[in-house]
Amino acid sequence: MKKLLLLTTLLFCGALTFAQSKKAVVCHGPLPATQQFAMLAASNKFVMAHKKPLPLHFQSNIGKAITYKTSDGKTANAFEFKAKNPTNNYLLVVHEWWGLNDWVKKESEKIYTDLGNVNVIDMDLYDGKVATTPQDAGKYMQGVTEDRAKAIINGAIAYVGAKAHITTIGWCFGGGWSLQTTLLAGKQAAGCVMYYGMPEQNLAALKALNCDVLGNFANKDQWINTKVVAKFETDMKTAGKKLYLNQYDADHGFANPSSPAYNSPATTAAYGKSIAFLKARMK
């Protein structure tokens, strides 16, 4: 009888310890969306799905390289297109996983021209590094720390000033960080455009959004796939926020002409809707 009692006690204690350990794990919650996307670079399949971009050289006659201070005591690089006339309208741009390359600058100049009187700032979350191979891009993306990225973004928000009316746009890696930039902008946020980026999955964070979001996603995307997008749509509804959802019969990276995954019809449609969305939210 004593042996049976002892065995029962040991089993109960073991079960209790196991339950408590599981509870402790659950309490930590899921990884932040930006870290989830960065971890994808550990997958060779994900890395090799991003084909080496076609050569592109672009020299802007109206934009210029700038630097600004960040809260961690460092400086950040950026590329700026200043509005022709003084305005508080600002578009903060976040690059793809390749870095702040010539395609991003060229696309930003096009957006700058099509939006009209607006200031456009291409932020550099890679601190000057630009990848030309999938392997380097994966390495640079994994090397981005949450603290440094947020310091760069908050530095840009401080640079544009407290009166700035802030919209954001980004692709791939930058698609997820476009949404994070909007969250960091707080009440200054006016609109967010994200192309096939990892959505925020924390409902409390989404409830703090101060503006609408337009998402351009690819149905053939194996990672930011239709299930991920469907959950984002549900989460936004639960949070009481407006999501303008556009889904195309295309693959991840469809909007970049230098990418082998480029899809012209999807790019044209997504770009037109994105410009209309941003224009409607500019003062």
N, C-alpha and C positions, 0 to 999 in steps of 0.2 A: 504493500500500500504506500509506504514512504517513497519507494522508487518511482511509483506511478505518479505520485504527487509532485516529485522533483522534476520528472520528465515533462509533466503538464506545465509546470511553472517556467521551465526553460523554453518550451515551445511558445508560450504566451509572450515571454520577454523578447524572444527572437522576432516574433511577428510584430510586436510593438515597435522594436528598433527599426525593422524594415519599413514599416509604415511611416515612421517619423523621418527616416532618411529619404523616402520618396517625397514626402511633403516638403522637405527642405529643398530638394531639387526643383520641385514645381514652383516654389516661392521665388526662385531666381528669374523665372519667366523666360520668354524667347529672346534670342539675340536681337539687338537693334537692326532695323532693315538694312542700313548701310553696311553693317558687318556681315550680314547674311549674303549680300551681293558680293562683297569683297572675297568671302570664303569660296565663292564659285571658282575663283581663279586657281584654286588648288586642284581643280578638275581639269585634266588634260583635254577631255572632250570639250569642255567649255572654252578653253583657251584656243584649241584648234578650230573651233566653229567660227572664230573671228579671223577670217582670212586676212592676209597681209594687204593693207590698203594700197590702192593704185597711187602712183606718184602725183603729187599736186603741189604747185608753187603759187602762192598768192602774196602780192605786195599791196597793202592798202595805202591809198593816198589821203585818206581822211581819218584813219584811226592811228593811235600811237600807244606805245608801251608806257605803262606807269607803274609806280610802286606806292604802297601805303603801309602804315603801321598796323600791327596786329597786337591783340591783348596779351600775347605771350612774350612780348618784348622783341619780337622779330619784325621783319617786313614781308610783304606779299607782292607777287608780280600780278599784273593784269594788263588787259588791252582795252583801251577806252575809245568809244566814239561819242564825242560831245555833241549835244543838240545845237542846232544853228541859232536858236533863240533860247533864252533862259527858261527852264521848265523844271518842275519837281518830278517829272515822269522819268523813272529809271527802270531799265530791264537788266537784271543780273543773270548772266549766262554761265552755265556749268558744262564743261567739255565732256566728251566721251572718254572711254577708258584709255584712249591713245594719248590723251593730254591736250594741252592748249596748242593745237597745231594749226596749219594754214586753212584747213577746211572749216574749223570752228570760226576763225577770223573772217573768212569769206562769207560764211552763212550769217554771221552776226552783222556784217556790213549790209547784206541783202535785207535782213530783218529791220535794221536801222532805217534803211531807205524806204521800205514799204510801210513802216509804222508812222513815219512822219517825224514830228518834233519830239524826240526822245533821246535820253542819254543811255548808252549801252556799255556795260562793263563785263568783259570776259574774265571771270575769276580763274585763277590757276591753283587747283588743289594739289598739283604735283610739284609745286615749287621749282618750276623751270624744266622739269624732265618731260621729254616728249618721246613716245615709243613709235618705232617703225615696224616692230615685229610683235606677234601675239605674245610671245614669251616675255618680252620686256613690259608690255602693257599689263600683263597679269602680275608681274613683279611690282610695278609701280602702284597698281591699284591696291594690292595687298599691303603695300607700305604706307598707305594713307591712314593716319590715326584719327580717331574721332575728335580728340582735343585740338589737333593742329588744323583739321578741316574746318571746325567750328570757329577757331580763332581767325582763319582767313576770311570766312563768311561774315563773321561779326565785324571784322575790320573793314570789309567793303560796306557794310550797313552803316558803320560810323563815318566812313569816307563820304557817302552820299548825303548824310545828314538826317537830322530828326524830322525834317519836313518832307523828305522824299516819299513819293508814291511808288512803291516797289512791286514790280512784276518779275517773274522768273521763268527760265526755260532751260532745259537740259536734255541730253540724249544718253541712253545706256547708263553707265556709271553716273553721269550727270543728270539723268532723269530722276533717279532716287534723291540725289542731292539738291535738285531743283525744289522738290517738296520739302526737304529739310531746311533749305534756305528760307522758304516761305514761312515755316514754323518759327524760325529764329527771328524773322522780320516782325513778328507779332502784329500789332495794330497797323503797322505801316504796309503790310502785305495787301496787294490789290488783285492779284491773279497769278496762277501757277500753271505752267504747261510742262508736262513731262512725257518724254518719248521712251517707251519700253524700259522704264527704270523700276527698281524695286519699291513697291508701295510701303508706306508706314503701316505697321500692323498694331500699334498701340492705340487703342480707342481713346484713351485720355489725351494723347497727343493730337489725334485727329479732331477731337472736340474743341481744341484750342485754336484750330484754324480760323483765320480771320477773312478768308476769301474763297472763291470758287476754284476748282481745279479742272483742267482739261487734260485728259490722258489719251495719248496715241499709242496703241499697242498692236502687236503682231500676232495673229492667230497661229503662226507656224513657229513662234518662239518656244524653244524647249524649256526655258528656265523661267522667264516672266511669262508663264503660259496662261491659258484661258482660266485655269483653276485659281491661279494667283490673282488674276484680274477680277474674276467673279467675287472672290473674297474681299478685295479692295472695294468693289462696288457696294457690297453688303455692309462693310464696315463704315463707309462714308454715309450710307443711309442711316445706320444706327447712331452715328455721331451727329446726325442732323445737318450734314454738309452736302453741298451740291457738287456732283462729279459729272462732267460732260465726257462721256466715254465714246471713243472712236476705236474700232477694231478693224484691222485690214488683213486681207488674205496675202500676207507677206511674212518675211522672216525678221529676226532681230537685226537691227542695223539698217533697215530698209531705206532710211531717209538720207543716207550719205552716198553721194554719187561715186566717191572713191572706194566704196565697199562693193565686193562682188555680190553682196546681198541686196544691192540697190534695187528698188522697185519704183519706177517712175510714176505710175498712176496713184499708188498709195502715198508717195511723197507729195505729189501735187495736191491731193485731197487733204492730207493732214496739215500741210503748210497753210493752205487757204483758211482752214478752220482755226488754226492757231493764231494767225494774224488777225482775223476777225474777233476772236476771243480777247486778245490783248488790246486791240484798239478800243473795244467797248469798255475796257477797264482803265483806260488812261484818262486823266483829268483834262 
